[in-house]
């Protein structure tokens, strides 16, 4: 009789786990689809607008807006072009521009560090706004941090190697509109498919882990890492998502979590500051390796700056609460 009871309990437990798995899978699919549609509403119009700006040549013409800052960053005036392209669009366009400009490895390294922190600011700023932080604040966080990081890193380089080169280069856009539209459509389709796969996978897996009770174990394993970063346990899974997949993809997951109200304003602010500086840690830095840049400078400075920035923010939060600022 006892043996039969044990068998029945095992069957019941198995059925319960099966039901939880099904519940988590169904919930994940629904949230994944919702997140995918939400991302499309941002990605398609923003990417199309950027493509139009690039095609008309406006991106090339507005580089003078940040040229005065080039000397501060120890970069030549021509570096404004990849910086503008990267800040307004993505890293691919910036890398394409860097590859044809007569820049030294040191100059390209500084540009890479800046853009790894402050790229795709319009689209990712909107994503961050939807997931818990004001877009202006999020963008200023990233821009200020990028400037400070580049200034500090430039001190480790030979300043003579940072002098502007004498050769001149120009990047012009003269392709037919139909060709630009076709290229944009194919790239956007590929991007949307990638977004669909990643978001559906992440949210489905996340919901399954929640219903099965696995989340608390994962967060417990992450606790030492989060402490070093100055973050709290509640944001553990969201930090991993953005760190691995980036703001654009991780944003949909963060939005879903922010809607539930489980995270405080301070926790969201700390999270967004950290992932704003330090996201897509696998894919984004790897793109710059094709230019022959050092892996150390592509990975380490951002990580260190993210830790310092979050801890300074935490200190400010304490001061603000104590003195009711």
Secondary structure, DSSP 4 states (H G I P E B T S, - for coil): -HHHHHHHHHHHHHHHHHHHHHHHHHHHHHHHHHHHHHHHHHHHHHHHHHHHHHHHTHHHHTTHHHHHHHTTTT--TTHHHHHHHHHHS-HHHHHHHHHHS---HHHHHHHHHHHHHS-SHHHHHHHHHHTTS-HHHHHHHHHHHHHHHHHHHHTTS-GGGGSPPS----------HHHHHHHHHHHHHHHHHHHHHHHHHHHHHHHHHHHHT-HHHHHHHHHHHHHHHT--GGGHHHHHHHHHH-HHHHHHHHHHHHHTT-S-HHHHHHHHHHHHHS--TTHHHHHHGGGT--HHHHHHHHHHHHHHHHHHHHHHHHHHHHTT-
